[in-house]
Amino acid sequence: MKRKEFHLTTQAVHGASAPAKRNEPIAVPIVQSATFRTATMDEQIRLGADRADTFYTRYGNPTHSAAESLLAALEGAEAALLFASGMAAIATTLMATVRSGDHIVAQRELYGGTFDLLSRWLPRFGVETTLVSATEPDAFARALRPNTRLIYMESPTNPLIRLVDLESIVAIARERHLLTVIDSTFATPINQRPLDWGVDVVIHSATKYLAGHSDVLGGVVCGSDSFIARLREARIALGGVIDPHAAWLLLRGLKTLAVRVERQNDNALQLARFLERHPRVKRVYYPFLETDPQYPLAKRLMRGGGGVLSFELAGTADEARRFVDALELISLAPSLGGVETLVTLPAITSHAMLSAEERAQAGITDQLVRLSVGIEQGTDLVADIERAFEAL
Ligand SMILES: *Cc1c(COP(=O)(O)O)cnc(C)c1O
């Protein structure tokens, strides 16, 4: 059986094990060991030099390898490498690719930790970043300098679910032989595969949809064999390695990735349609709504709109707070991508470090509510939201 012949949905379930072998556990075992024993010194030297996954767990581990080969298959990449968190994956990728004097072009609409890394930490090492609007490919082109080394994207964005036109950005980058990197956390390989559009490197916070149960932190980077080999050297030096048990939880989560994401796509679209018609709602941000300005791009790039949507409540900032407080089924918590529906007010949480003017410029009002939709029955979610509106 060649695994490549199967649909992504099937690969997610079977891709980490070897179906042809007999008398092996169905679940990949957790190799919870920091180090590995060898018979001879010669063998130990060889395993270390080969960066084998049976030498020392900061170099690699068999449970990591199982999750990595599955994730590479899901993204259509040659290889993948796991990290302790999404931020460890992003930071290590940047440390492995830029050096003092280099310039990065990135979009302004970035995950807060990434924004902090690019604007506060990398300048200390002589790396400058120009931030441009995610939805204007021309702005990326205009921001390029002779010392630009890479283009950094994130799509869909948080919290306004805007999409980056991957095809246009890749065309700009190829002309100049620049590396393209994307944080694809919100999309998952079920909804969008950036490598199919020519992007070089795909990063995920595996904490979110890939693991999917809000119980573990992890990150992953997918790319070519040669890129991942270099990244492994950087990970060995920087040390942001995932624990084998966490890698195993990620593997377990991946088996249901496709069904979870399909359900989340359906639930989010159902909620977006309900909210769009509601008198308590001023505006809904969800690219799979026919009324969304990016709907045609969304249909071209993505198989589903994903599980995150935002809306602007028609009312005061105080009413937005009272609305989220009144929700019962839906939990008030940061993070996203889990099986349970979560709600946040981005102005107070993810974007609190921006000034009021910066938030206004970014379209993040005090009335903006972000939902990470889970796999519950959609009608129960609608009822919870309706009840919280009525409580106002
Ligand atoms: C959560 C998140 C990260 C950071 O991931 P951690 O696992 O929390 O380190 C990066 N990018 C995006 C888009 C995220 O949502």
The ligand as a Tripos MOL2 file, in Angstrom:
@<TRIPOS>MOLECULE
LIG
   15    15     1     0     0
SMALL
NO_CHARGES

@<TRIPOS>ATOM
      1 C1         -0.7180   30.6150   18.9610 C.3       1 LIG1
      2 C2         -0.0490   31.0900   17.7410 C.ar      1 LIG1
      3 C3          1.3490   31.1720   17.6530 C.ar      1 LIG1
      4 C4          2.2420   30.8290   18.8170 C.3       1 LIG1
      5 O1          2.1390   29.4810   19.1440 O.3       1 LIG1
      6 P1          2.5210   28.8890   20.6000 P.3       1 LIG1
      7 O2          2.3200   27.4330   20.4000 O.co2     1 LIG1
      8 O3          1.5830   29.5230   21.5820 O.co2     1 LIG1
      9 O4          3.9390   29.2830   20.8610 O.co2     1 LIG1
     10 C5          1.9020   31.5930   16.4710 C.ar      1 LIG1
     11 N1          1.1310   31.9400   15.4170 N.ar      1 LIG1
     12 C6         -0.2080   31.8950   15.4590 C.ar      1 LIG1
     13 C7         -0.9910   32.3020   14.2670 C.3       1 LIG1
     14 C8         -0.8490   31.4720   16.6220 C.ar      1 LIG1
     15 O5         -2.1830   31.4350   16.6710 O.3       1 LIG1
@<TRIPOS>BOND
     1     1     2 1
     2     2     3 ar
     3     2    14 ar
     4     3     4 1
     5     3    10 ar
     6     4     5 1
     7     5     6 1
     8     6     7 2
     9     6     8 1
    10     6     9 1
    11    10    11 ar
    12    11    12 ar
    13    12    13 1
    14    12    14 ar
    15    14    15 1
@<TRIPOS>SUBSTRUCTURE
     1 LIG1         1 GROUP 0 **** ****
